[in-house]
Amino acid sequence: MIEFFETYLPNAYSLGWGGDAGWWSAIKDTLYMTFWGFVIGGSLGLIAGLFLVLTGPRGVIENRPVFWVLDKLVSVFRAIPFIILVAVLSGVTKVFVGSTIGATAALVPLSAATFPFFARQVQVVFSEMDYGVIEASQASGATLWDIVKVYLSEGLPELVRISTVTLISIVGETAMAGAIGAGGLGNFAIFQGYTYSRTDVTIVATVLILLIIFIIQFAGDFLTHKISHR
């Protein structure tokens, strides 16, 4: 196996597995950006999506001004291409992180891109729920928090599904972030591979990214199936 890599993927092999410039470091950076980008952006998106439903038409705390502001905020951020968002938020990133380079710095634009994407999907999931369940909860004297728990419980399978889609989207965005200095497999594919015409490095980085996506998709489908049939 080692002879195969040395013979057919010499540049990828020369980068090595360990060390700060090895493949394992690139994989860890990609997983780090994906995980924390989802945790931060996904949490904000879940809250925003909930409030879009709660304050929207027929919402339990219907509030047109709040809904309008949230809706427009989500739409504006959703419309900005990720690569542009990185540039627009560079000043904010500098303030929060102290740098615009590296995996941690990439979390700011990644979270900002994930927030509207996830918020809109959460809004769709909760809007398509059987409203009779919510009305029944209200009739039984449920508090706002009780109703929120109903939304989360009833929508859990779909929330897992859209979380899977979001995680896959973030993996793609980490590759773009890597192309502008964030590190990770995207950095390997562009700078270590494409820039120096090392096609084997680009191919290996791409395969590893696809493998991560496959694992996320498999785990997401498995969890969705288990929750839907519990």
Solvent accessible surface area in square Angstrom, and as a share of the most:
residue,aa,sasa,rsa
1,M,171,0.76
2,I,111,0.56
3,E,134,0.60
4,F,103,0.43
5,F,74,0.31
6,E,84,0.38
7,T,90,0.53
8,Y,147,0.56
9,L,29,0.14
10,P,66,0.42
11,N,55,0.28
12,A,5,0.04
13,Y,98,0.37
14,S,86,0.56
15,L,36,0.18
16,G,31,0.30
17,W,153,0.54
18,G,50,0.48
19,G,62,0.59
20,D,144,0.75
21,A,69,0.53
22,G,1,0.01
23,W,15,0.05
24,W,107,0.37
25,S,22,0.14
26,A,3,0.03
27,I,17,0.09
28,K,98,0.41
29,D,45,0.23
30,T,2,0.01
31,L,76,0.38
32,Y,79,0.30
33,M,1,0.00
34,T,6,0.03
35,F,113,0.47
36,W,106,0.37
37,G,0,0.00
38,F,45,0.19
39,V,52,0.30
40,I,72,0.36
41,G,0,0.00
42,G,5,0.05
43,S,57,0.37
44,L,91,0.45
45,G,0,0.00
46,L,52,0.26
47,I,95,0.48
48,A,6,0.05
49,G,0,0.00
50,L,16,0.08
51,F,82,0.34
52,L,2,0.01
53,V,19,0.11
54,L,2,0.01
55,T,5,0.03
56,G,3,0.03
57,P,104,0.65
58,R,156,0.57
59,G,13,0.13
60,V,31,0.18
61,I,66,0.34
62,E,98,0.44
63,N,62,0.32
64,R,191,0.70
65,P,96,0.60
66,V,64,0.37
67,F,47,0.20
68,W,151,0.53
69,V,88,0.50
70,L,34,0.17
71,D,27,0.14
72,K,85,0.36
73,L,76,0.38
74,V,0,0.00
75,S,46,0.30
76,V,89,0.51
77,F,54,0.23
78,R,114,0.41
79,A,81,0.63
80,I,49,0.25
81,P,79,0.49
82,F,15,0.06
83,I,77,0.39
84,I,86,0.44
85,L,1,0.01
86,V,30,0.17
87,A,68,0.53
88,V,93,0.53
89,L,24,0.12
90,S,46,0.30
91,G,47,0.45
92,V,65,0.37
93,T,6,0.04
94,K,115,0.49
95,V,123,0.70
96,F,157,0.66
97,V,56,0.32
98,G,47,0.45
99,S,40,0.26
100,T,65,0.38
101,I,111,0.56
102,G,24,0.23
103,A,16,0.13
104,T,65,0.38
105,A,2,0.02
106,A,7,0.06
107,L,18,0.09
108,V,32,0.18
109,P,5,0.03
110,L,0,0.00
111,S,10,0.06
112,A,16,0.12
113,A,15,0.11
114,T,3,0.02
115,F,25,0.10
116,P,1,0.00
117,F,37,0.16
118,F,8,0.03
119,A,0,0.00
120,R,62,0.23
121,Q,35,0.16
122,V,0,0.00
123,Q,30,0.13
124,V,74,0.42
125,V,10,0.06
126,F,5,0.02
127,S,72,0.47
128,E,138,0.62
129,M,31,0.14
130,D,100,0.52
131,Y,55,0.21
132,G,36,0.35
133,V,50,0.29
134,I,1,0.00
135,E,89,0.40
136,A,61,0.48
137,S,17,0.11
138,Q,78,0.35
139,A,92,0.72
140,S,92,0.59
141,G,60,0.58
142,A,29,0.22
143,T,82,0.48
144,L,77,0.39
145,W,159,0.56
146,D,50,0.26
147,I,7,0.04
148,V,13,0.08
149,K,96,0.41
150,V,33,0.19
151,Y,5,0.02
152,L,51,0.26
153,S,61,0.39
154,E,95,0.43
155,G,3,0.02
156,L,59,0.29
157,P,31,0.19
158,E,69,0.31
159,L,18,0.09
160,V,25,0.14
161,R,107,0.39
162,I,2,0.01
163,S,21,0.13
164,T,7,0.04
165,V,62,0.35
166,T,1,0.00
167,L,41,0.20
168,I,40,0.20
169,S,38,0.25
170,I,1,0.01
171,V,1,0.00
172,G,33,0.32
173,E,27,0.12
174,T,3,0.02
175,A,28,0.22
176,M,81,0.36
177,A,2,0.02
178,G,0,0.00
179,A,31,0.24
180,I,74,0.38
181,G,21,0.20
182,A,8,0.06
183,G,18,0.18
184,G,3,0.03
185,L,1,0.00
186,G,3,0.03
187,N,30,0.15
188,F,14,0.06
189,A,12,0.09
190,I,67,0.34
191,F,83,0.35
192,Q,49,0.22
193,G,0,0.00
194,Y,167,0.64
195,T,76,0.44
196,Y,140,0.53
197,S,100,0.64
198,R,78,0.28
199,T,92,0.53
200,D,15,0.08
201,V,0,0.00
202,T,39,0.22
203,I,89,0.45
204,V,26,0.15
205,A,0,0.00
206,T,61,0.35
207,V,84,0.48
208,L,34,0.17
209,I,24,0.12
210,L,106,0.53
211,L,90,0.45
212,I,18,0.09
213,I,41,0.21
214,F,131,0.55
215,I,99,0.50
216,I,27,0.14
217,Q,71,0.32
218,F,130,0.54
219,A,45,0.35
220,G,6,0.06
221,D,80,0.41
222,F,109,0.45
223,L,90,0.45
224,T,28,0.16
225,H,107,0.48
226,K,111,0.47
227,I,31,0.16
228,S,61,0.39
229,H,133,0.59
230,R,194,0.71
